[in-house]
Amino acid sequence: MDKYTEIYGVDISKDVFDVYGQETGHKQFKNEDRGFISFLKSLPKSSLVVMEATGYYHYRLAQYLYKQGVFVSVVNPLSVKRFIQMKLAKVKTDKSDAKAICEYGQMNKVPLYTALTDIQSECLQLFRLQDNYLKHRTATKNKLHGEEVLGIPSKFVYRSLKRNLKYLNKEVSEIEERVLELVKKEQQQQLTLLKSIPGMGVKTALFLIVVTDGFSKFEKAITIM
């Protein structure tokens, strides 16, 4: 860790992020553009910023710092939790969490973050939305089946479910078309190679390209699908 001027631990939430530096101690910033700029100005050159993968909240800060040339590491929150438990920390606050993340970065070889391209970001966003729609669609199909078993006591309910199912099918189809369009812009060669594999469909190929490439760069600690 000697190659870094200073290591910072960041505990981030919806509205703010707490920062703990090994030399500077605790600070808090707004989780917005102005907060990002203020934090960046406070960082010495060649600093390492370590934060937990939080699903959504850490993403913009990690992307921003990376694009500004800051060394960033996004780590598995379970690893940090175990680290804290090993230290037998009894008081859990944002400040103590930021300090624990800082200490974790000091004592462990943490992976460096690589930012996503705009296309990768949108594809991952689309896959999350598609996953949400697919779960909703399955629930709607099950509800429709239940209404049919009951003999459709309410035609209004049945028609509403039918309309909802039609809408979900349309949205899922449009998402698939958009992902294909985006992947063709950036990974046409890889898509062609994957599709040449016997039994490999377009949907599976798209998933492999987006998730195995983008996900590995984004955060291996988080389950996307």
C-alpha positions in Angstrom: 0.0 0.0 0.0 3.1 2.3 0.1 2.4 3.5 -3.5 -0.7 5.5 -2.2 -0.2 8.9 -0.6 -3.2 8.2 1.6 -6.0 5.7 1.9 -9.6 6.8 2.4 -12.6 4.7 3.5 -16.0 5.9 2.3 -19.3 4.9 3.7 -22.0 6.1 1.4 -25.8 6.4 1.6 -28.6 8.0 -0.3 -27.9 11.6 0.8 -24.4 11.8 2.1 -21.1 9.9 2.2 -18.8 9.8 5.2 -15.0 9.7 4.6 -12.2 8.7 6.9 -8.6 9.3 6.0 -5.7 7.8 7.8 -4.2 11.3 8.3 -7.2 13.6 7.9 -9.8 11.8 10.0 -13.5 12.1 9.4 -15.4 14.3 7.0 -18.9 14.2 5.5 -20.0 15.3 2.0 -23.3 15.5 0.1 -23.9 12.6 -2.2 -24.3 14.9 -5.2 -22.1 16.6 -7.8 -21.0 19.5 -5.5 -20.1 16.9 -2.8 -18.0 15.0 -5.3 -16.2 18.1 -6.3 -15.5 19.1 -2.7 -14.2 15.6 -1.9 -12.0 15.5 -5.0 -10.4 18.9 -4.0 -9.5 17.5 -0.6 -7.7 14.4 -2.0 -3.9 14.4 -2.2 -2.4 13.1 -5.4 -2.1 9.3 -5.7 -4.7 8.6 -3.0 -6.7 5.4 -2.8 -10.5 5.7 -2.1 -12.1 2.5 -0.9 -15.9 2.1 -0.7 -18.3 -0.8 -0.4 -20.5 -1.9 -3.2 -23.9 -0.6 -2.3 -26.0 -1.4 -5.3 -26.8 2.1 -6.4 -25.5 4.7 -4.0 -21.7 4.2 -4.6 -21.9 4.0 -8.4 -21.8 7.7 -9.4 -19.0 8.6 -6.9 -16.9 5.7 -8.1 -17.4 6.6 -11.7 -16.7 10.3 -11.1 -13.5 9.7 -9.1 -12.2 7.1 -11.6 -12.7 9.5 -14.5 -10.8 12.2 -12.6 -7.8 9.9 -12.3 -8.3 8.9 -8.7 -7.5 5.3 -7.6 -10.8 3.7 -6.5 -11.6 0.3 -5.1 -15.1 -1.1 -4.7 -15.1 -3.9 -2.3 -17.5 -6.6 -1.1 -19.5 -5.4 1.8 -19.5 -8.9 3.3 -15.7 -8.8 3.5 -15.8 -5.5 5.3 -18.5 -6.8 7.7 -16.3 -9.8 8.6 -13.3 -7.5 9.0 -15.4 -5.3 11.5 -16.6 -8.4 13.3 -13.0 -9.6 13.7 -12.1 -6.3 15.2 -15.1 -6.8 17.6 -16.4 -3.3 16.8 -19.4 -2.7 19.1 -20.5 0.7 18.0 -21.8 1.0 14.4 -22.0 4.5 13.0 -21.3 6.0 9.6 -18.1 7.4 11.0 -16.9 4.1 12.4 -17.9 2.3 9.2 -15.8 4.7 7.1 -12.9 4.2 9.5 -13.2 0.4 9.3 -13.3 0.6 5.5 -10.2 2.7 5.5 -8.4 0.2 7.8 -9.6 -2.6 5.6 -8.0 -0.9 2.6 -4.8 -0.5 4.5 -4.6 -4.1 5.6 -5.8 -5.9 2.4 -4.8 -5.9 -1.2 -8.0 -4.4 -2.7 -8.9 -4.6 -6.4 -8.8 -1.4 -8.4 -12.1 -0.2 -10.0 -12.5 0.2 -13.7 -15.3 2.5 -14.9 -18.0 1.3 -17.2 -18.6 2.9 -20.6 -21.9 4.7 -21.1 -23.1 1.8 -23.2 -22.2 -0.8 -20.5 -23.9 1.3 -17.9 -27.1 1.5 -19.9 -27.1 -2.2 -20.7 -26.8 -3.1 -17.1 -29.6 -0.7 -16.2 -31.7 -2.3 -18.9 -31.0 -5.8 -17.6 -32.1 -4.8 -14.1 -35.3 -3.3 -15.4 -35.9 -6.4 -17.6 -35.4 -8.6 -14.6 -38.0 -6.6 -12.7 -40.5 -6.8 -15.5 -39.9 -10.6 -15.9 -40.7 -11.2 -12.3 -43.8 -9.0 -12.6 -44.8 -10.9 -15.7 -44.5 -14.2 -14.0 -46.6 -13.0 -11.1 -49.2 -11.7 -13.5 -49.4 -15.0 -15.4 -49.8 -16.8 -12.1 -52.6 -14.5 -11.1 -54.3 -15.0 -14.5 -54.2 -18.7 -14.1 -55.7 -18.3 -10.6 -58.6 -16.3 -12.0 -59.2 -18.9 -14.7 -59.3 -21.7 -12.1 -61.9 -19.6 -10.1 -64.0 -19.3 -13.3 -63.2 -15.6 -13.7 -65.6 -14.2 -11.1 -64.6 -10.7 -12.1 -64.2 -10.0 -15.8 -62.8 -6.5 -14.9 -60.0 -8.0 -13.0 -59.3 -10.6 -15.7 -59.2 -7.9 -18.5 -57.0 -5.7 -16.4 -54.5 -8.5 -15.9 -54.6 -9.3 -19.6 -53.8 -5.6 -20.4 -51.0 -5.6 -17.9 -49.5 -8.8 -19.4 -49.6 -7.3 -22.9 -47.9 -4.2 -21.6 -45.1 -6.2 -19.9 -44.5 -8.3 -23.0 -44.1 -5.2 -25.0 -41.7 -3.6 -22.5 -39.6 -6.8 -22.3 -39.4 -6.9 -26.1 -38.4 -3.3 -26.4 -35.7 -3.7 -23.8 -34.2 -6.7 -25.7 -34.2 -4.6 -28.9 -32.4 -1.7 -27.1 -29.8 -4.0 -25.6 -29.1 -5.6 -29.0 -28.8 -2.1 -30.5 -26.3 -1.0 -27.9 -24.2 -4.2 -28.0 -23.9 -4.0 -31.7 -22.4 -0.6 -31.4 -19.6 -1.7 -29.1 -19.3 -5.5 -29.2 -20.4 -6.6 -32.7 -17.5 -8.9 -33.2 -17.9 -10.6 -29.8 -21.7 -11.0 -30.5 -21.0 -12.6 -33.8 -18.5 -15.0 -32.3 -20.9 -16.0 -29.5 -23.8 -16.5 -31.9 -21.6 -18.9 -34.0 -21.5 -21.3 -31.0 -24.0 -24.1 -31.6 -27.1 -23.7 -29.4 -26.2 -20.1 -28.4 -29.1 -17.8 -28.8 -29.1 -14.0 -29.1 -30.5 -13.4 -25.6 -27.9 -15.6 -24.0 -25.1 -14.0 -26.0 -26.2 -10.5 -25.0 -26.4 -11.5 -21.4 -22.9 -13.0 -21.4 -21.4 -9.9 -23.1 -23.0 -7.4 -20.8 -22.8 -9.3 -17.5 -19.4 -11.0 -17.8 -17.7 -7.9 -19.3 -19.6 -5.0 -17.7 -20.3 -6.7 -14.4 -16.7 -7.7 -13.8 -15.8 -4.0 -14.2 -18.7 -2.8 -12.1 -18.7 -4.8 -8.9 -18.2 -8.5 -8.6 -19.7 -8.2 -5.1 -23.2 -7.5 -6.3 -25.7 -9.8 -7.9 -27.1 -7.9 -10.8 -29.7 -10.4 -12.0 
